[in-house]
């Protein structure tokens, strides 16, 4: 459980950094883009996407008892 949490937090931090860097170097400076026109929006969106992406690599596998496996 702890390893999964650390992985997701790392994804959120990496995504937030990536979102801010996207705003800084590429972002929409005219103000018409909903996500990339402000650094807060871009950073939060990047954090959300980074957390979701890194959560794909977490292993939340539950062990099934052998008696339950036989009944299937």
C-alpha positions in Angstrom: 0.0 0.0 0.0 2.8 2.4 0.9 4.6 1.8 -2.4 1.4 2.5 -4.3 0.8 5.8 -2.5 4.4 6.9 -3.1 4.0 6.1 -6.8 0.8 8.1 -7.1 2.3 11.1 -5.2 5.3 11.0 -7.5 2.9 11.1 -10.5 1.0 14.1 -9.1 4.3 16.0 -8.5 5.7 15.1 -12.0 2.4 16.0 -13.6 2.2 19.3 -11.7 5.7 20.2 -12.9 4.9 19.2 -16.4 1.7 21.2 -16.4 3.4 24.3 -15.2 6.3 23.8 -17.8 3.7 23.4 -20.5 2.0 26.7 -19.4 5.3 28.5 -19.3 6.8 27.4 -22.6 3.8 26.5 -24.8 0.6 27.8 -23.0 -2.1 29.9 -24.5 -1.2 33.5 -23.7 -4.3 35.1 -25.3 -6.5 33.9 -22.5 -9.0 32.0 -24.6 -7.8 28.5 -23.7 -9.5 27.1 -20.6 -6.7 24.9 -19.3 -3.4 26.5 -20.5 -4.3 30.2 -20.1 -3.5 30.3 -16.4 -0.7 28.6 -14.5 -2.9 27.3 -11.7 -5.3 25.6 -14.2 -2.4 24.0 -16.1 -0.6 22.9 -13.0 -3.7 21.3 -11.5 -4.7 19.6 -14.7 -1.1 18.2 -15.1 -1.2 17.0 -11.5 -4.5 15.2 -12.1 -3.3 13.5 -15.3 0.1 12.6 -13.7 -1.7 11.0 -10.7 -4.0 9.0 -13.0 -1.2 7.9 -15.3 1.1 6.7 -12.5 -1.8 5.0 -10.8 -2.0 2.6 -13.8 1.3 1.2 -12.7 0.3 0.5 -9.1 -0.4 -3.1 -8.1 -3.6 -3.5 -6.1 -3.9 -7.2 -6.6 -5.8 -9.0 -3.9 -4.8 -12.6 -3.0 -7.6 -15.1 -3.7 -7.9 -18.0 -1.3 -7.6 -21.4 -2.9 -11.0 -22.5 -1.6 -12.6 -19.6 -3.4 -10.7 -20.4 -6.6 -12.1 -23.9 -6.7 -15.7 -22.8 -6.4 -15.5 -20.7 -9.6 
